């Protein structure tokens, strides 16, 4: 399936998921070399675009499919099961297209004027400089952790938007900038998600017209100027309730792929050397059986919790056009963080059983273990923070921490 095979607005979700599954052998083949290169391979980037994955949550008005979050998550799971870095880049690409669709229509018309299959990278912290000029802003600086930077078409960057009038205060906000106006600083060298190419975006005196800016309070409001582009209520999700589900799904996909690989490995694996049980089938050891069972139940629990939460939110936002209250938003956030913890539990169980084989960088279970642990270090998925916030809410206290 390619993006040209499906008319905008008429995509088949099952076909997209099947396309992701069919791509898995290529991802597995390229995974080791991609890690060393610190970016997914050019053919994988091309495949993500050609399959139409970047259109899943994009408004039909601009050539997207405007499908559902469940389809996006299933695609991410399939990709992540074969390569966590690819799943992460695709997850970011899918949700970031939707994020650009929160900006004014004039911005959207510019970004997708020559086609919908754009890879958008983001860096939310306002680490650069922004000054107001006639007609918009000028930005300078460096923004880190822009996943997929090597192949990016567009950057969505956090800034402090200067006041329109003297004496006013700057407000947190975001700007959308074509990557053709920016540069990239290669600073990505990590223990996990190594192939995501999450380098820094660099801007030097770049002009940004006013219609490509958005204050942060509007961006997270569920009532942005861009929602007019959508034919459904898809544009009215809270931004973190939507985007972070895809990030957490990457870790769950890593567990899924590692479990499948480990079970297949056990079919012919026998104890070698002179240790206890030399020559015996590894699958016959109760300790191994327990670890596989633990990993399998962690995977089942993570998927059940994740999809249940996604469905609860879908019924509220899509079916009833309801605005999620603070409690519902916080529940999304704590579930997103907790399913990553479940994935880590399952991967810890598997990696502990891989023996000497598991310490090699090229070993798939070990790579999945590293990738999922890297996922868990993302600020949106910090378990300590979100568990504490949820506990505060249950105790009748005002939750303290990141916006939710």
N, C-alpha and C positions, 0 to 999 in steps of 0.2 A: 504494500500500500504506500502510495506517495501522496503528498499534499495535493497534487494535481488530479488525483483519482476521485476526490470527493469535493462536491460543490460546497461552498461556504454555508454553514448552518445546517448541513445535512450529513454530518459525520456519523459514523457508526462507532459507538463506544467500544463494543466488543472487538471490532476490527482494529481499533487503535491498541487495545490491550494485546491482541494477538500479534500485532506488528512489533510491539515491545518485546514480547516473548521470542519472536523469530530473530530479533537482533542479538539475543543473548550470546550465541556462539562467537560472534564478532567481538563483543565486549570482553568475553573471557580471554580470547586470543590476544587482545590488545592491552589487557589490564596491566601486565608487568612493565611493558615498554612505556605505557602511558604514565605510570608512576615515576619512572626514571626521567621522563621528559617533563614532568610536572604539569601535564595538560592531557586532556583526552585527545585521541588521534583525529586528524582531519576527516577521515572517513566516518568516524562516529559522530562528529559534529554535523557533517552533511546528512547522515542518516536520521538524526534527531529532527532536523528541519524537514527533510523529505517525507518523513512519516507523518508529519502534521502535528507532532506533539506540542509544539509551541502555540498552536491554535486552540487548544482544548478549552481554555477559559477566556479566550479573546472574543470581543463582541462580533457578532455576525456582520454588523455594519462595516467592519474593516477586514472582512475575509476570514474571521474566526469561526469556531464551531459553537461557542457559547454552551458548552456541555456542563456536566456536573462535576463536583469535587471528587466524588467516588471514582469516576473514570480516571481522573488525573492521578489519584492515589494508587489505583491498580497499575497504571502505566509505570509510575515511580517504583512500585514494589518489584515489578518484573525487571526493570533496568538495574535496580540496586542489588537484586539477587545475583546478577552477573558481574556487576562492578559498582561498588558504592560511590566512587567518584562520579561516574556517569549518571547514576541516579540522582546525586546531589545537584549536578549541573542542570539536568533536565527539570528537576523540581524547581530550582530557582528560575529557570527560563520560563516555565509554565506560569508560575505565580507572579513573576515580575511583569509579564505581559499584562496580566490583570491589573497590576498596580499602576502601570502607565495609563490604563483605561480609567483610572480615577481622576486624571488630570482633565482640564478643559478640552472640549472637542477640537479646538484649533491645534492643540498640542498633538492629539491623537491623529488628526488628519496629516500633520507633517511627518510623524514617525512612521506611519504605515502607508504613506503615499505610494511607495513603489513595491508594496507587498507586505503580507502579514507575518512572515517567518523570521522575525527579528529576535536575536538573543539579547536580552536586557540584563545588565548587571546592576547590583545595588551596593551602596555603602551608606548606612543610615547615620552614623555619628557625624556631627558637624565639625569635621576636622580641618576643613579648608576655610578660606576667606571669601566673603561675599559682600560686595558693595552695590548700592543702588545707583543706576545710571538712567539716562533717558530711555524709556521703552523697556526697561528690564533690569538686569543685574550683570555684574562681571565677577567671575569666580577665579580663584587661584588656590592651589594647594594639592594635597595628596589624600586620597581616600583608600583605606586598606580593605582587604577581604572581599574583593569583587570577583566572586566565583564565575569562571568561564571567561575571564578577561581576554584570553588570547583570541577568542572568536567573537567578542561582543560587538554589537552594532550600536547599542544605546546604553547610557549610564544614568541611573537614578541616584542622586547624591544628596546627602543630608547637609543642610546649611543653616546658618542663622540669618533669616531674612531681615534686612534693615528696614526701619520704619519708613513709611511713605512721606512723613512730614518730620521736620526738625522737632526734637524734643520727645519723639516717640521712642518706644523700646523695640529692639530686635525680637523676633519670635522664631522658634524652631520651625523649620520647613524643609522642603525638598525641591530640587530642580531636575529637569530631564535634559540630557545633553547627548547629542550624537557622538559616538566614539571617534568619529573622524575629526572632531574638534579637540580631542584629548590624546594623552599618551598613556603608556603603561610602564610601571616600574616593577621588574621581576623580583619580588621579595617573598615568594611562597616556597617554603622548604620545610615540610612538616612530617610528623610521624603517621598521620592518617589523612584520608581524603587528599592524598598527595597529588593526584592527577586532576584535581578540580581547577588548577590554574588560578587560584584565588589571589591574584596579584593586586597591586595598588593602581588605581586610576589617578592620573596626574593631569591637572589643568593649569594652563598658564594664560591668564588674562582672557578667559573665554566669555563671550557675550551670551547671555541667556535671556530671550524675550520673556516678558511678564507672563504670557499664557503658558509657558513651560515651567511655572513655579506653583507651589501649593503649600499653604501653611500646614503644619503638622496636625493641628486640631481639626482641620477640615479633612485631611488625609485619613484620619482614623474615625471620622464621624458617621460613616455609612450613608451619608447624604452629600456626596461629592459632586462637583459639576460634571464629571465624566460618566456618572450613572445613566445619563440620558442616552448614551450610546448603546446600552443593553436593551434587548427585547424582553428579557426576563428580569427577575430580581437578583440575578447572579452578582450584579455589581454592588449589592447592598450588604454583603458580608462584612463584618468587622475585619480589618486588614490582618490582624494577627491571628484571628480565628481561622482564616483561610490559609495564609502563607505558611505558618509554622506546622500545619498538618503535613505538608509535603516534606518538610525537613525531617520531621520525626519518622515519617514513613521510610526514609532512606535507611535508618538504623534497623527497622523491622525487616526491610528487604535484605539487608546484610545478613541477618540471622537466617532468613529463609534460604538464601543461597548457600550459606555455610552448612546448614543442616543437610540440605540435599547433597552437597559435595561429600560431607563426612559419611553419610549413610552409604553412598556409592563406594567410597573408599573402603568401607568395612567389608564389602563383599569378598574381597581377595586379600585382605590384610591379615598377616600372621606374625606372631612374635618372632623376631629374629635374635640371634646371639645366644648367649648362655644364661640369660636371665630366667626368672621364674616363669614357667609356662612356655618355654621356647618351643616354637612350632605350632602352638595352639592358635585357633582363630581368635582375633581380638574381639570380634562380635560376641563371643561366648562369655566374656568376662562380665559379671553382674555390675561392676563399677561403670563399665562402658555403657551398658544398657540403661543404667540409672541416669547417666549424663545425657544420653540421647533423649530419654523420656523427659527430663527436666527442660532441655532445649525445645523440644516439640511443644510442651505445654506453655512455655514462655511465649513461643510464637503464636500459639492459638489464643492465648489470653491477650497479647498485644493487639492482634488483628481484631478480635471481638470488641475490645474496649475502643479502639480507634474508630472502627466503622460504626459502632453504636453511637458514639459521640458525633460523628459526621452526620449521621442520619437525623439525630435529634436537632442539630443545627439546621440541616436542610429543610426539615418540615417547618421550622419556625420562620426562616428567612425566605425560602423559595415558595413554599406552599401558602403561608399565612402573611407574608410580607411584614413580619414582625421585626422590631428592633430588639436585639439581644440586650438584656439588662446586664449590669456589672457582674452579677453572680454567674450568669450563663457564659459570659466571656471568660471569666476566671476559670470556670470549669473546663472550657476548651483548652486553656493554657496549661492547666495542671495535668490534664489527660495527655496532651502532647509531650510533656516532659516525662510522664510516668511510663508511657509505652516505650520510650527510649531506655528507661531503666530495666524494663522487662527484656528488651532486646539484649542489653548488656549481660543480664543474668544468664540468658540462654547461650550467648557467645562465650562467656567465661567458662561455662560448663563444657562446651565443645573444645575450646582451645586447650583446656587443661588435660584433654585426653589425646591430643595430637602427637605427643611424644617429641622426639628429636626432629621429626619431620616438620613440626609446627613452628620451629624457630627460623625457618628460611623465609626470606622476604617474599618469595614467589608463591608460597603456600596459600591457597585461597581462604582457608579458615582463618589463618593469621591475618591476612589482609582485611578480611571482613571484620575481625575483632578490632584492628587498629582503626578502620574507617568508622565503625560505630562509636568507639570511644571518642574519636574526634568530633562526631556529631554531638555527643553529649556535652561537649565544651562550648557549644554555641550559646550565646547569652539568652536566646529565646527558649532554650531547653534546659537551663540550669535547674536541676532538681531541687537543690537546697532552697533556692529563691522561691520557686513556685510552690513547693510543699509548705514553706513558711507562710506565704501569702494566702494559700487555701486554708491553712490552719487558723490564721488570723480571722478570716471571714467566718469560719465555722464558730469561732469563739466570740463573734459579735464585735470584733475590732476592725478598724479601717486597714485594709491590706496595704502594705508598704512594699514598694519595689517597682519594677518596670511597668509601663502602661500595659493595660490588658483589655 
